[in-house]
Amino acid sequence: MTTPARAFTSYWRRRIAATVATIALATALTGCDSPGAISGASDSERPVVLTTFTVLADIAQNVAGDKITVESITKAGAEIHGYEPTPQDIAKASRAQLILDNGLHLEAWFEQFIAELDVPHVVVSDGIDVIDITEDANAGLPNPHAWMSPVNVQRYVANIRDSFIELDPENGEYYTDNARAYTAELEALEKNLIEGLSGLKENERALVSCEGAFSYLARDAGLKEKYIWAVNAEQQATPRQIASVIEFVKENQVPAVFCESTVSDAPMQQVVQSSGAEFGGTLFVDSLSEADGPVPTYLQMIEHDSTVILEGLTGKKP
């Protein structure tokens, strides 16, 4: 019997293989650049690195500086978990020199995406201290949102640095210097985050969100975590999930709850109505905003989220 997962895998392998074949044929017929080049980059000798989502692209660009062009498969505001690659994505990936992905089962579509592509890829989360999901259908799988901890992102940076040095050894010292400078910013961000949350009262030391995306941040800051669903792959919250969160909020007298920017906050508004907690605001996790939005960079995303959390839980501006 063919399971849905096998059917999905088979579908994407056929689709990607067909697209790659089309790209190869078009290149042969038109005499276009080889897969090592990328469309629109003829005036630059810089390598092109592709990431799976915008957060990784920003982190990687801080290491790359002006020596590597970094692009994201998904756009600002996109949901990463259930993303479906397009033929254009596949064409872009086939011309990149390196692909960076988060790993930890975040990109459920990624294995099929690269199955037919002869492009090296690096899992940037390798080496972190993984937290497993403990609830719902994903129980036992690693929580993929490791980038929500600036401590973990220091490991991301080290892995990205090493991959860039391997890709472009002539500029190895440049990437090392960039990584060192960005790591110092991450260390300062982590210090400010911990200090900001250290003064919370006992009932304020709880982070309630729609998705279980804050396990690593909660561990760093010593907060209890509660969420409606573990991973955003679920389309609707169940009554049991909502009731569990309402009970948690009431028992712990949690003053505020939150939801992420890439999903509807309607389930959390039910929690608000039934528990008496305030809706503390919108948090960013799976995507950065556009350049003119509130969180165009990773550092700004963590600063924004920590400020929203602190204001929501204390009712005071930091």
N, C-alpha and C positions, 0 to 999 in steps of 0.2 A: 504494500500500500504506500502511495506517495504522500508524504507529510507536507503540510504547508511550507515548512522550512526548506525541504528539499526542492519543492516546486519553485520557491522564490530563488534559491541558489541556481537552479537550472535555467530559469528565465534570464537572470542577469548575466550568467556566463554566455548564453547564446547571444544576448543583446550586445554585450561588450565585445565579444569576439567578432561579431558582424561589423561593429563600428570601427574596431581596430583594423580589420581587413579593408574597409572602405577608405580609411585614412592612408593606409599603405599604398593602395592602388592609386589614389589621387596624387600622392607624392611621386610615385613612379611615372605617372602620365604627364604631370605638369612640371617635373623637375624642381619641385619645391625643396626647401631646406630639409635636412635630415631630422629625425626625432630629437636630436640634441638642441635644435633651435626652436624658438617659439614665435608665433605670429606677432608682428608688431615690434619685435625686439631687434630688427636688423641693424639699427643704429647703435647697438650696445653689445658689448662682449660679455656682459654679466650673465652668470648662470641663473636659471629660473628654478625656484623651489616652490612647490605647491603644498599647501596645508589643507586639512579637511574643514577647518572652520576659522572664523575671524579672530578668535582669541589666540589661537596658535600662530596665526599670521602676524599679529602684532608683537608677540613675544619673540618670534623668530626674526622679525625685521630689526628689532633692537640689537640682535647679535650680528645680523647681516650688514647693517649700515648701508653704505652705498656700493658695496661690492657684489651683492646678490639681489635679484628681484624676487620678492616673496609675494605670492598670491594665495587667495583662499578659494576653495571650491564653492563653499556656501557664502551667501551674501549677508550683509548686516541685517540682523533681525530674524534670520532663518532658524528654524528648529533643526538641530543636528541629528537627533536620535533616529527619526524616521525619514531622513532625507532620501530622495530618489535621484541618483545621478542622471544627468542628461547626456545625449550624444556630444554636446559641446564640452561638457566636463571631461568626458573621456578623451576627446580630441586634445584638449588642453593638457591633460595628464600625460598623454603619449609623447608630448614634446618637452616635458619638464626633465630636468636632470636628477631631481630628488623629490620624493613626497614624504611629508611629515604627518603622522597621525597620532592621536592621543592614546589609542589602545584601550585596554580595560573594558572591551565590549561596548565602547561608546558609539562607534560608527558601525552599526550592525550591517551596513551595506558595503563596508570598505573591502572586505575579503573578496567579494565578487567583483568589486570595482577594479582591483588591481590584478585579478587572476590572469588576464590575458595581456597585461602590459609589461613590457621589459624595461621597467623603471625601478631603481632601488628605492626602498622606503625605510624610514626609521620610526620606531615607536618612542615618543618623547617621554612617556611616563615610566620607562624602564628604570627600576631601582628605587622607586618610592615605597613607603610603608603602606600597603594597601589596606583599606577598610572594606569589609564585605557587607553587602546588603543583607538585612536580616528579616525582611518582610516581603509579602506578595510573591508573585510568580518568579521574581528575580532573586529570591533568597539564595544565598550562597555564592552569587556572582560578585565580582569586585564592584564597588561603587566607582563609576568612571569619572566623577567630577573632581579629580585630584587637583586640578588647576585652581580651585577655589581656596587653596592654601598657598600663600606666598612662599612658605617653606618648601613645599613640593615643587613649585615653579623654579626654585633654584636648581633642582635636579633636572627639570625640563631644559633649563638654559645650558647646563653642562652637557647634556646629550645633544642639544642642537649645535653647540659650539664644536663638539667633536665631529659631528656629521659634516659641518661646514669645512672644517680643517681637512677632512678626508676628501671632500668634493673639490676644494680649492686650496691646496696646501701652500701655495705661494703667499696667500694672505692669512696664514694661520695666526700670526702674532696679532693682526688686526682684529680677528674674531675673538681671540683670547682677551684682548683689552676691552672690547665691547661687552663681552660676557661678564667680566669682572665688574665693570661700571654698573651694568644693569642689575647684577646680583646685589650690589651695595644698596641700590634703590629698593629692591625687594626686601632686604633685611630691615631697612628703615620703615618700610610699609608695615611689615609684620610687627615690629616693635610698637608702632603707633596704634595698630589694631588691638593688640593685647592690652596696652595701657588704657585705651579708650573703653574697653569692655570690662576692665578689671573692677571697676567700682559699682557694677550692677548688684542690686539686691538679689536675694535668693530666688524670689519668684520671677525676677526679670532675667534670670540666667537660663532662658529657654528660647530656642529659635524654632518657630513653627512656620512652615512653608508649604506650598503646594507640592513641590517635588523634593525628594530627598537629596538635594544637591549640595547640602552644607555640612555633611558629615566631617570633612577634613577641616573646614573652618571652625566648626563647633569643637572639634578635638583640640585644635590649637588654642582656642579661647576659653576652654573649660565650660562650654555651654551644653545643656541638654538639647537634643534634637527631636522634633516630631514633624511628620509630614503626612500629606494625604495619600500620595502614591510615591513609590520608590523611584520610578523612571518615567519620563514623559511619553513613553510608548503607549500608555493608556489614554484612550480618548475621553473617557468620562470617569468621574469619581463615583465609587459605589456608596450606597447609604451606610454600609458598615464602616468604610474608611472615614467618611465624614463624621459619623457618630464617635469613632475612636478619637479623633482629633478634638471634638467638642468636649469629650470627657477629660482628656488630658489638659486642655486649657482651663476648664473649670477646677479640676483637682489641684492644679499648680498655680491657679490665679494668675495666669499669664496675661499681661496687660495688652499685648499687641501681637498680631499675626501678619504674615507676608505672603506674597506670591511672585512668581517669576514673569519676566516680560514676554516670553515666547508662548505662554499658555493663558487661557481664560482664568480670571480670578473668581468666576461665579461660584465654584465649590467652596472657596475660602470665604466668600461673602455669606454663605450659609452658616459657616462656623461663627462668623462675627455676629450674625443675627441670633444664634442660639446660645452663645457663650457669654456675651457681654464684652468681649475683647474688642479693641479697636483694630481697624485695618491699618497696619503700620506703613504700607507703601509697597512699591514695585521694586523687585531686586533683579539684577542682571546676572545671568549665569552662562547660558549656552551661546550667546552672541553679543558682540559689541554693537554699539549704535553707529549710525552714519557719522561722518566727521563733525557735523554741526549738532549732534545729539549729546545726551548727558554723559555717555561713557564711550568715547571713541578709542580709548586705549585700555589695556588690561589694568594698569596701575589706577587709572581713573575709575574703572569698574569696581575694584576692591574698595577704593576710598568711598565711592558712592554707596555701595552696599553696606559698609560698616557704619556710615553716617546715618543711613535710613534705619538700620537695625537699632542703633543707639538711641536715635530720636524716638522711634516707635516704642521701645521698651521703657524708656525713662520719661517720655513726654517732654524732654528738654533738648535744646540744641546743644551740641558739644562745644 
